[in-house]
Amino acid sequence: MHIERFEKLWIYAFVVMLAVFVAALMAGAILFNVRVPGSAGLMNPADIPNSEFANPGVRDMGDGNYNVYVVARMWAFQPSEIVLPEGANVTFYVTSADITHGFIIEHHNANLEVIPGVIGTTRVTFPSAGTFKLQCHEYCGRGHQLMHIDIIVEETQVALAANEE
């Protein structure tokens, strides 16, 4: 079968571009630690009071690892404040009690669409002290602009004392 020179050129260009895109995806995943947020499972929003989301907040898992359970509902996140030590490796578990919300942490690679019935999960490391906003970025109604959490990352000893109180 004879393929015209011009057609071969387009085929080669397509193969090269495909290879570049695959290499860029691999480099992002391996070199820059870009992760796609995942789902930790499904749950009926009516079951929130009978689940680990009944008392949202920080759970110390030891060795600098923390699980944070967050519930989004119109027009607030629970808890309203999270205190962590610097260097904390945090796994966020997020669900919605009512409608679709967003979840984004400023200055960190954490972005979820919070869907009722789905437990979204993402991992974040907070290497240095500071205050960060976790915000809803999915318009959810007239009180949308009020949906945020203050994430306070403190020096290790200060944060441990705050969580013990």
C-alpha positions as CSV (number, residue, x, y, z in Angstrom):
1,M,0.0,0.0,0.0
2,H,1.4,3.4,-1.0
3,I,1.1,6.3,1.5
4,E,1.7,9.8,0.2
5,R,4.7,11.7,1.6
6,F,2.5,14.4,3.0
7,E,0.3,11.8,4.8
8,K,3.4,10.1,6.3
9,L,4.5,13.4,7.6
10,W,1.2,13.9,9.5
11,I,1.4,10.3,10.8
12,Y,4.9,10.9,12.1
13,A,3.9,14.2,13.6
14,F,0.9,12.6,15.4
15,V,3.1,9.8,16.8
16,V,5.7,12.3,18.0
17,M,3.1,14.5,19.7
18,L,1.5,11.4,21.3
19,A,4.9,10.4,22.7
20,V,5.4,14.0,24.0
21,F,2.0,14.0,25.8
22,V,2.6,10.6,27.4
23,A,6.1,11.7,28.5
24,A,4.7,14.9,30.0
25,L,2.1,12.9,32.0
26,M,4.7,10.5,33.2
27,A,7.1,13.4,34.2
28,G,4.3,15.1,36.1
29,A,3.4,12.0,38.0
30,I,7.0,10.9,38.8
31,L,9.1,14.1,39.0
32,F,6.5,16.6,40.2
33,N,4.4,14.3,42.3
34,V,1.2,15.3,40.5
35,R,-1.6,13.1,41.8
36,V,-5.2,12.7,40.6
37,P,-7.6,12.9,43.6
38,G,-9.4,9.7,44.2
39,S,-12.5,8.3,45.8
40,A,-12.3,6.4,49.1
41,G,-15.8,5.0,48.6
42,L,-19.5,5.7,48.5
43,M,-21.9,6.5,51.3
44,N,-25.5,7.7,51.7
45,P,-25.4,11.3,52.9
46,A,-28.1,10.3,55.4
47,D,-25.6,8.0,57.1
48,I,-23.2,10.8,57.9
49,P,-24.3,10.9,61.6
50,N,-23.5,7.2,61.9
51,S,-20.0,7.3,60.2
52,E,-16.5,8.6,60.8
53,F,-17.9,11.9,59.5
54,A,-20.1,12.3,62.6
55,N,-17.2,14.0,64.4
56,P,-15.3,15.8,61.6
57,G,-11.8,16.9,62.4
58,V,-8.2,15.8,62.8
59,R,-7.2,12.2,63.7
60,D,-3.5,11.6,64.6
61,M,-2.4,8.4,63.0
62,G,1.2,8.5,64.4
63,D,4.5,9.1,62.7
64,G,3.5,12.6,61.5
65,N,0.5,11.2,59.6
66,Y,-3.0,12.7,60.1
67,N,-6.4,11.9,58.7
68,V,-8.8,14.9,58.5
69,Y,-12.5,14.3,58.0
70,V,-14.4,17.2,56.4
71,V,-18.2,17.5,55.8
72,A,-19.4,20.1,53.3
73,R,-22.9,21.5,53.6
74,M,-24.7,24.6,52.5
75,W,-22.9,27.0,53.4
76,A,-20.1,25.8,55.7
77,F,-17.4,23.2,56.1
78,Q,-17.1,21.2,59.3
79,P,-14.8,21.6,61.1
80,S,-14.3,25.4,60.7
81,E,-10.6,25.3,61.7
82,I,-7.9,22.7,61.5
83,V,-4.7,22.8,63.5
84,L,-1.7,20.7,62.3
85,P,2.0,20.6,63.1
86,E,4.5,21.6,60.4
87,G,5.7,18.6,58.4
88,A,2.3,16.9,58.7
89,N,1.4,14.4,56.0
90,V,-2.4,14.7,55.8
91,T,-5.0,12.6,54.1
92,F,-8.3,14.5,53.7
93,Y,-11.5,12.6,53.5
94,V,-14.3,14.8,52.3
95,T,-18.0,14.3,51.6
96,S,-21.1,16.4,51.1
97,A,-24.3,16.3,53.1
98,D,-26.4,18.0,50.5
99,I,-25.2,19.4,47.1
100,T,-22.0,19.5,45.0
101,H,-19.3,21.6,46.6
102,G,-15.6,22.3,45.8
103,F,-12.5,21.7,47.9
104,I,-9.2,23.6,47.2
105,I,-6.3,24.4,49.5
106,E,-4.4,27.6,48.6
107,H,-0.7,27.1,47.8
108,H,-1.1,23.3,47.7
109,N,-1.9,20.7,45.1
110,A,-5.3,19.7,46.5
111,N,-8.5,20.1,44.5
112,L,-11.6,18.0,44.8
113,E,-15.1,18.1,43.6
114,V,-17.2,17.2,46.7
115,I,-20.2,15.1,45.5
116,P,-23.0,13.9,47.8
117,G,-22.6,10.2,48.3
118,V,-18.9,10.1,47.4
119,I,-16.0,10.2,49.8
120,G,-13.3,12.1,48.1
121,T,-9.7,11.8,49.2
122,T,-6.5,13.7,48.6
123,R,-3.1,13.8,50.4
124,V,-1.3,17.0,51.3
125,T,2.0,17.7,53.1
126,F,2.4,20.9,55.0
127,P,6.2,21.3,55.2
128,S,6.2,24.7,56.9
129,A,4.2,26.8,59.4
130,G,1.5,29.2,58.2
131,T,-2.2,29.7,57.8
132,F,-3.9,28.4,54.6
133,K,-7.5,28.7,53.4
134,L,-9.4,25.7,52.3
135,Q,-12.3,27.0,50.1
136,C,-15.3,25.9,48.2
137,H,-14.7,26.6,44.5
138,E,-17.9,25.1,43.2
139,Y,-20.8,27.6,43.3
140,C,-23.3,26.2,45.7
141,G,-25.8,29.0,46.4
142,R,-26.1,32.4,48.0
143,G,-23.8,31.7,50.9
144,H,-21.0,30.1,48.8
145,Q,-18.5,32.9,49.5
146,L,-18.7,32.0,53.3
147,M,-17.5,28.4,52.8
148,H,-13.9,28.1,54.0
149,I,-11.7,26.5,56.6
150,D,-8.6,28.0,58.2
151,I,-5.8,25.4,58.2
152,I,-3.3,26.6,60.8
153,V,0.1,24.9,60.5
154,E,2.1,25.5,63.6
155,E,5.5,24.6,64.9
156,T,5.2,20.9,66.1
157,Q,5.0,21.4,69.8
158,V,2.4,24.2,69.7
159,A,0.1,22.2,67.4
160,L,0.3,19.1,69.6
161,A,-0.7,21.1,72.6
162,A,-3.6,22.7,70.7
163,N,-5.0,19.3,69.6
164,E,-4.7,17.9,73.2
165,E,-7.0,20.7,74.5
